[in-house]
Amino acid sequence: MKYIVLFSLILFSITRCSNELVFEYQNFVTTTTLHCKKPCPTISLKIPIAKELPIAADSINKKVFSVLKKIIYFGEKPYTASNYKELTTAFIGSYEKFQNDFPNDTFGWEAQVEESIKYKSENILNYKSMSDHQSFGLIYSNRGLLGI
């Protein structure tokens, strides 16, 4: 009987139901494959990914990604990326295409984004986004809160 109770407690703790969003930070980094002088063009994203509650997590993750796509791009329209790896690859791909088209020119190309959860309650979630990116030596900075 003692083993049955112990087994039940272990099983319950492993399979507990969670009614709370959990966030796991993930890093996405892409660096150019072209020969370059250090520091080489790089994009680095640190994003809290929502987990545990599938419907809410999916909605939050899609919204954060869509906002980030509008911030990080080169050209007239945002990239058609569908995930963070594709987004970082597209940003570096823009640099590589431009560098191949103008091999004698040198210019800065970098992006750093760090997102964090500033406030979380049952009904409100605020993300803080800090992003800096540079292309052609011009620096773009974005600081703001995204309420979800």
PyMOL commands that set and color helices and strands:
alter all, ss='L'
color gray80, all
select helices_A, chain A and resi 2-14+54-71+84-101
alter helices_A, ss='H'
color red, helices_A
select strands_A, chain A and resi 22-31+42-51+109-120+125-135+138-147
alter strands_A, ss='S'
color yellow, strands_A
deselect
rebuild
show_as cartoon
